[in-house]
Amino acid sequence: MEPADLTVKLLEELRDGQRSQTEELHELRNEMREGRDRADQRFEIIETSLRDLAEQMVMMTRAVKVALES
């Protein structure tokens, strides 16, 4: 095999390897985005639940205060 042929073959292999790594990185980035989106949804649910609980605590505190004043 000629040195030029070996160089071309080596460059083709490097290119193919780079393409493969690029595809893997894109897949990983998409998986990370999906995971972040799921976490965001969970945090929204938790935030809403905590707000509801805080509102309930305020109402209970007011009710107890009114009951004690009576």
C-alpha positions as CSV (number, residue, x, y, z in Angstrom):
1,M,0.0,0.0,0.0
2,E,1.3,3.5,-0.9
3,P,1.9,6.0,2.0
4,A,-0.7,8.3,0.5
5,D,-3.3,5.4,0.6
6,L,-2.4,4.8,4.3
7,T,-2.8,8.5,5.0
8,V,-6.2,8.6,3.4
9,K,-7.3,5.5,5.2
10,L,-6.1,6.9,8.5
11,L,-7.8,10.2,7.9
12,E,-11.1,8.4,6.9
13,E,-10.9,6.4,10.1
14,L,-10.3,9.5,12.2
15,R,-13.3,11.2,10.5
16,D,-15.5,8.3,11.1
17,G,-14.5,8.1,14.7
18,Q,-15.2,11.8,15.1
19,R,-18.6,11.4,13.6
20,S,-19.4,8.6,15.9
21,Q,-18.3,10.7,18.9
22,T,-20.4,13.6,17.7
23,E,-23.5,11.4,17.4
24,E,-22.9,10.0,20.9
25,L,-22.6,13.6,22.3
26,H,-25.8,14.6,20.6
27,E,-27.6,11.6,22.1
28,L,-26.2,12.4,25.6
29,R,-27.2,16.0,25.3
30,N,-30.8,15.0,24.4
31,E,-30.9,12.6,27.3
32,M,-29.7,15.3,29.7
33,R,-32.3,17.7,28.4
34,E,-35.0,15.1,28.9
35,G,-33.8,14.5,32.4
36,R,-33.7,18.2,33.2
37,D,-37.3,18.6,31.8
38,R,-38.5,15.8,34.0
39,A,-36.8,17.3,37.0
40,D,-38.3,20.7,36.3
41,Q,-41.8,19.1,36.2
42,R,-41.2,17.4,39.5
43,F,-40.0,20.7,41.1
44,E,-43.1,22.5,39.8
45,I,-45.2,19.9,41.5
46,I,-43.2,20.1,44.7
47,E,-43.4,23.9,44.7
48,T,-47.1,23.9,44.2
49,S,-47.6,21.4,47.0
50,L,-45.4,23.4,49.4
51,R,-47.4,26.6,48.6
52,D,-50.7,24.7,49.2
53,L,-49.4,23.4,52.5
54,A,-48.2,26.9,53.5
55,E,-51.6,28.3,52.7
56,Q,-53.3,25.6,54.8
57,M,-51.0,26.3,57.7
58,V,-51.9,30.0,57.5
59,M,-55.6,29.2,57.5
60,M,-55.2,26.8,60.4
61,T,-53.2,29.4,62.4
62,R,-55.9,31.9,61.8
63,A,-58.6,29.5,62.8
64,V,-56.8,28.5,66.0
65,K,-56.2,32.2,66.8
66,V,-59.9,33.0,66.3
67,A,-60.9,29.9,68.4
68,L,-58.6,31.0,71.2
69,E,-59.9,34.5,71.2
70,S,-63.5,33.3,71.6
